[in-house]
């Protein structure tokens, strides 16, 4: 395998076409590993970080593997090598390898780390799925080499494998949860002469829609209010624009008598719906508008033939009441012996 390491921002543009094709042929095909997400994240958060973008290709020049890293200094002065994509804004990260090339790609990635040992003190890799090749292949190369490896559970990502019909979905819930969900939907729909759920359909409406989303996002929780600072707001607007162009972004609202009471920002990618973020107006909390909107989204996902509804990171109780089951994400920490 030919190994190239890119350190300049311009590398993203040059790799765009090959990146897309490689990701589609890999087992790591998640929206957070797309060129669109990774390049946008780097543009907004790459300052004061050192890019180390590893590209692996075959003799004929076709891309066989990508591993996007950066190096940053911690407050304690440790130099940490991490995946691109964002510890706090991405949910699934991994090395990208063409199917059948996982072993060689992971082996080359470890050799790359060894070749730049003078640049880092520790490797910390977040957001690893249970099926991640980093977790299931690269780990063994690291253990067999001169490195120590520590793996810990980072979080859970509850998800629903969707059935063929809404009634079948409701039937999968416990009797209590099914009754409560139906009651919440009926209560909200009976509370008003006009209940409407809709999604932004055209790019001209997206900027205003994102402003409304972020307003409801901040209102709904003090933690969300502090999270959505100016820098994060600019990032959200940027990735929303680029993912909307790819038809991967679904920005939805629930309206009661003309008042926006809840919102959700989802990704529609590879036949799955990812519930990325949400918000609601606390003045209408008695109507459970956030829960009802998510229920509408699940029903729409079933009706449109999607295979999975992924709530992404966090073990909030409402996810389980809606029938989600945990999948685990891990953190891998690698140190020199």
C-alpha positions as CSV (number, residue, x, y, z in Angstrom):
1,X,0.0,0.0,0.0
2,X,1.2,3.5,-0.8
3,X,1.0,5.8,2.2
4,X,0.5,9.6,2.0
5,X,0.1,11.9,4.9
6,X,-1.5,15.3,4.4
7,X,-1.0,18.2,6.7
8,X,-2.7,21.1,4.8
9,X,-6.4,22.0,4.7
10,X,-6.3,21.8,0.9
11,X,-6.0,18.0,1.1
12,X,-9.8,17.8,1.7
13,X,-10.7,19.1,-1.7
14,X,-8.2,16.8,-3.5
15,X,-9.6,13.7,-1.7
16,X,-13.3,14.5,-2.0
17,X,-14.2,12.2,-4.9
18,X,-12.2,9.2,-3.7
19,X,-13.5,9.7,-0.2
20,X,-17.1,9.3,-1.2
21,X,-16.5,6.1,-3.1
22,X,-14.3,4.6,-0.4
23,X,-16.8,5.3,2.3
24,X,-19.6,3.6,0.3
25,X,-17.4,0.5,0.0
26,X,-16.5,0.3,3.7
27,X,-18.2,-1.0,6.8
28,X,-17.8,2.4,8.4
29,X,-20.4,4.3,6.3
30,X,-21.8,6.9,8.8
31,X,-22.7,10.5,8.2
32,X,-20.0,11.6,10.6
33,X,-17.3,10.1,8.4
34,X,-18.4,11.7,5.2
35,X,-16.1,14.2,3.5
36,X,-18.8,16.8,4.0
37,X,-18.9,16.4,7.8
38,X,-15.2,16.0,8.3
39,X,-14.1,18.9,6.1
40,X,-16.7,21.2,7.7
41,X,-15.7,20.2,11.2
42,X,-12.0,20.8,10.4
43,X,-12.8,24.2,8.9
44,X,-14.5,25.4,12.0
45,X,-12.5,23.6,14.8
46,X,-9.1,22.9,13.2
47,X,-7.5,26.1,14.5
48,X,-4.6,25.3,16.9
49,X,-4.6,21.7,15.8
50,X,-2.2,19.8,13.6
51,X,-3.8,17.9,10.7
52,X,-2.5,14.3,10.0
53,X,-4.7,12.9,7.3
54,X,-3.5,9.4,6.3
55,X,-4.5,8.2,2.8
56,X,-3.7,4.6,1.7
57,X,-3.9,3.6,-1.9
58,X,-3.2,0.5,-4.1
59,X,-0.6,0.2,-6.9
60,X,-3.1,1.5,-9.5
61,X,-3.8,4.6,-7.3
62,X,-7.3,3.8,-6.1
63,X,-8.0,4.8,-2.5
64,X,-8.1,1.8,-0.1
65,X,-8.1,3.5,3.3
66,X,-8.5,6.8,5.1
67,X,-7.7,7.7,8.7
68,X,-8.2,11.3,9.6
69,X,-6.4,12.5,12.7
70,X,-5.3,15.7,14.4
71,X,-2.9,16.4,17.2
72,X,-3.7,18.9,20.0
73,X,-2.2,19.8,23.3
74,X,-4.1,19.2,26.5
75,X,-4.2,21.6,29.4
76,X,-1.7,19.3,31.1
77,X,0.7,19.7,28.1
78,X,0.1,16.2,26.7
79,X,0.1,15.9,22.9
80,X,-3.1,13.9,22.0
81,X,-3.7,12.2,18.7
82,X,-7.5,12.0,18.0
83,X,-9.9,11.3,15.2
84,X,-11.3,14.3,13.2
85,X,-15.0,14.9,13.5
86,X,-15.4,16.2,17.0
87,X,-15.5,14.5,20.4
88,X,-18.6,16.6,21.4
89,X,-20.5,16.8,18.1
90,X,-19.9,13.4,16.4
91,X,-21.4,10.1,17.5
92,X,-19.6,7.5,15.4
93,X,-16.0,7.7,14.2
94,X,-13.6,5.2,12.7
95,X,-10.9,4.4,10.2
96,X,-12.3,4.0,6.7
97,X,-11.2,0.9,4.8
98,X,-12.4,-0.7,1.6
99,X,-14.2,-4.0,2.3
100,X,-11.5,-6.7,2.3
101,X,-8.7,-4.3,3.1
102,X,-9.3,-3.7,6.8
103,X,-6.3,-5.7,8.0
104,X,-3.8,-3.9,5.8
105,X,-5.3,-0.5,6.4
106,X,-5.2,-1.0,10.2
107,X,-1.6,-2.4,10.0
108,X,-0.5,0.7,8.0
109,X,-2.3,3.0,10.4
110,X,-0.3,1.6,13.3
111,X,2.9,1.9,11.4
112,X,2.0,5.5,10.6
113,X,1.6,6.2,14.4
114,X,5.0,4.6,15.0
115,X,6.6,6.8,12.3
116,X,5.4,10.0,14.1
117,X,5.9,8.9,17.7
118,X,7.9,12.1,18.4
119,X,4.7,14.1,17.7
120,X,2.3,12.5,20.2
121,X,2.2,11.3,23.8
122,X,-1.1,9.4,23.7
123,X,-3.7,8.3,21.2
124,X,-7.3,8.8,22.3
125,X,-10.0,7.5,19.9
126,X,-13.6,8.3,20.7
127,X,-17.0,7.2,19.4
128,X,-16.1,3.6,18.3
129,X,-19.1,1.4,17.4
130,X,-19.1,-2.2,18.6
131,X,-18.4,-3.1,15.0
132,X,-15.6,-0.6,14.5
133,X,-12.5,-1.9,12.7
134,X,-10.5,0.3,15.0
135,X,-11.9,-1.7,17.9
136,X,-11.9,-5.1,16.3
137,X,-8.8,-5.1,14.1
138,X,-6.4,-2.3,14.9
139,X,-6.6,-3.0,18.6
140,X,-4.9,-6.4,18.1
141,X,-2.0,-4.9,16.1
142,X,-1.5,-2.3,18.9
143,X,-1.6,-5.0,21.7
144,X,0.9,-7.1,19.8
145,X,3.2,-4.1,19.3
146,X,5.0,-1.9,21.8
147,X,1.9,0.0,22.9
148,X,-0.5,-0.5,25.8
149,X,-4.2,-0.4,25.0
150,X,-7.1,0.6,27.3
151,X,-10.7,0.2,26.1
152,X,-13.6,1.7,28.1
153,X,-17.3,2.2,27.4
154,X,-17.9,5.8,26.5
155,X,-21.7,6.0,26.1
156,X,-24.7,4.3,24.6
157,X,-26.6,5.1,21.4
158,X,-30.1,3.7,21.7
159,X,-31.8,2.8,18.4
160,X,-34.8,1.1,17.0
161,X,-34.8,-1.4,14.2
162,X,-37.9,-0.4,12.4
163,X,-40.7,-2.8,11.5
164,X,-42.9,-2.6,8.4
165,X,-45.8,-0.8,9.9
166,X,-46.7,1.8,12.6
167,X,-49.1,-0.6,14.2
168,X,-46.3,-3.3,14.4
169,X,-44.1,-0.7,16.0
170,X,-46.7,0.2,18.6
171,X,-47.2,-3.5,19.3
172,X,-43.5,-3.8,20.1
173,X,-43.8,-1.4,23.0
174,X,-44.8,-2.4,26.5
175,X,-48.5,-2.0,27.2
176,X,-47.8,1.0,29.5
177,X,-45.5,2.7,27.0
178,X,-47.9,2.1,24.1
179,X,-50.8,3.6,26.2
180,X,-48.7,6.6,27.2
181,X,-47.6,7.4,23.7
182,X,-51.1,7.2,22.3
183,X,-52.3,9.3,25.1
184,X,-49.7,12.0,24.5
185,X,-50.5,12.1,20.8
186,X,-54.2,12.3,21.4
187,X,-53.9,15.0,24.1
188,X,-51.8,17.3,21.9
189,X,-54.0,16.7,18.8
190,X,-57.1,17.5,20.8
191,X,-55.6,20.6,22.5
192,X,-55.8,22.6,19.3
193,X,-57.7,23.2,16.1
194,X,-54.5,23.1,14.2
195,X,-51.6,20.7,14.7
196,X,-49.0,20.5,12.0
197,X,-45.7,18.8,11.6
198,X,-43.5,19.7,8.7
199,X,-40.0,19.7,7.4
200,X,-38.0,22.4,5.6
201,X,-38.1,21.5,1.9
202,X,-36.2,24.2,0.1
203,X,-32.7,25.8,0.6
204,X,-34.2,29.3,0.8
205,X,-36.1,28.4,3.9
206,X,-33.1,26.7,5.6
207,X,-31.4,29.8,7.2
208,X,-34.6,30.9,8.9
209,X,-35.4,27.4,9.9
210,X,-32.0,26.9,11.5
211,X,-32.5,30.2,13.5
212,X,-35.8,28.9,14.7
213,X,-34.3,25.5,15.5
214,X,-31.5,27.1,17.6
215,X,-33.9,29.4,19.4
216,X,-36.0,26.4,20.5
217,X,-32.9,24.4,21.2
218,X,-31.6,27.0,23.7
219,X,-35.0,27.5,25.3
220,X,-35.4,23.8,26.1
221,X,-32.4,23.2,28.4
222,X,-29.8,25.3,30.2
223,X,-27.1,22.8,29.1
224,X,-28.2,23.2,25.5
225,X,-28.2,27.0,25.9
226,X,-24.5,26.9,27.0
227,X,-23.6,24.4,24.4
228,X,-25.0,26.5,21.5
229,X,-22.5,29.3,21.8
230,X,-21.6,31.5,18.8
231,X,-18.9,29.2,17.5
232,X,-21.2,26.1,17.7
233,X,-24.0,28.1,16.0
234,X,-21.8,28.9,13.0
235,X,-20.8,25.3,12.8
236,X,-24.4,24.1,12.9
237,X,-25.4,26.5,10.2
238,X,-22.5,25.4,8.0
239,X,-23.0,21.6,8.2
240,X,-26.8,22.1,7.9
241,X,-26.2,23.9,4.6
242,X,-23.8,21.3,3.1
243,X,-25.8,18.3,4.3
244,X,-29.1,19.8,3.0
245,X,-27.5,20.0,-0.4
246,X,-26.9,16.3,-0.3
247,X,-30.5,15.6,0.9
248,X,-29.2,14.2,4.1
249,X,-30.6,16.8,6.5
250,X,-34.1,16.7,7.9
251,X,-35.1,19.8,9.9
252,X,-38.6,19.3,11.3
253,X,-41.0,21.4,13.4
254,X,-44.3,20.8,15.3
255,X,-46.7,23.7,15.2
256,X,-49.8,24.1,17.4
257,X,-52.2,26.9,16.4
258,X,-49.4,28.6,14.5
259,X,-46.9,28.5,17.3
260,X,-43.7,26.4,17.0
261,X,-43.6,24.2,20.0
262,X,-40.9,21.6,19.1
263,X,-38.1,20.9,16.6
264,X,-35.7,18.2,15.6
265,X,-32.6,18.0,13.4
266,X,-32.1,14.6,11.9
267,X,-29.8,13.0,9.4
268,X,-31.4,10.8,6.7
269,X,-28.4,8.7,5.6
270,X,-28.0,5.2,4.2
271,X,-31.6,4.3,4.9
272,X,-31.3,5.3,8.5
273,X,-32.7,8.3,10.5
274,X,-30.3,9.7,13.0
275,X,-32.0,12.0,15.6
276,X,-29.1,14.4,16.1
277,X,-30.6,17.2,18.2
278,X,-33.8,18.7,19.3
279,X,-35.6,21.5,21.2
280,X,-39.0,22.6,22.4
281,X,-40.8,25.5,24.0
282,X,-41.1,24.9,27.8
283,X,-44.3,26.9,27.9
284,X,-45.9,24.0,26.1
285,X,-44.2,21.2,28.1
286,X,-47.5,19.9,29.4
287,X,-48.3,18.7,25.9
288,X,-45.1,16.7,25.6
289,X,-44.4,18.3,22.1
290,X,-40.9,16.9,21.8
291,X,-42.1,13.3,22.4
292,X,-45.0,13.7,20.0
293,X,-42.7,15.1,17.3
294,X,-40.3,12.2,17.6
295,X,-43.2,9.8,17.4
296,X,-44.3,11.4,14.2
297,X,-40.7,11.1,12.9
298,X,-40.6,7.4,13.7
299,X,-43.9,6.9,12.0
300,X,-42.7,8.8,8.9
301,X,-39.4,6.7,8.9
302,X,-41.4,3.5,8.9
303,X,-43.7,4.7,6.2
304,X,-40.8,5.7,4.0
305,X,-39.2,2.3,4.4
306,X,-36.2,3.3,6.6
307,X,-34.5,0.4,8.4
308,X,-33.4,2.1,11.6
309,X,-34.1,5.1,13.8
310,X,-30.9,6.0,15.8
311,X,-31.3,8.3,18.8
312,X,-27.5,8.7,18.9
313,X,-25.6,9.3,22.1
314,X,-27.3,9.5,25.5
315,X,-29.4,7.3,27.8
316,X,-32.4,9.7,28.2
317,X,-35.4,7.7,29.5
318,X,-37.7,8.8,26.7
319,X,-35.7,6.9,24.2
320,X,-36.4,3.6,25.9
321,X,-40.1,4.4,26.4
322,X,-40.2,4.7,22.6
323,X,-38.7,1.3,22.3
324,X,-35.0,1.9,21.7
325,X,-32.4,-0.6,22.7
326,X,-28.8,0.2,23.5
327,X,-25.8,-0.1,21.3
328,X,-22.5,0.8,23.0
329,X,-19.8,3.1,21.8
330,X,-16.2,2.8,23.2
331,X,-13.1,4.9,23.8
332,X,-9.7,3.4,23.0
333,X,-6.6,4.9,24.6
334,X,-3.1,3.9,23.4
335,X,0.1,4.7,25.2
336,X,3.7,4.0,24.6
337,X,5.0,1.4,26.9
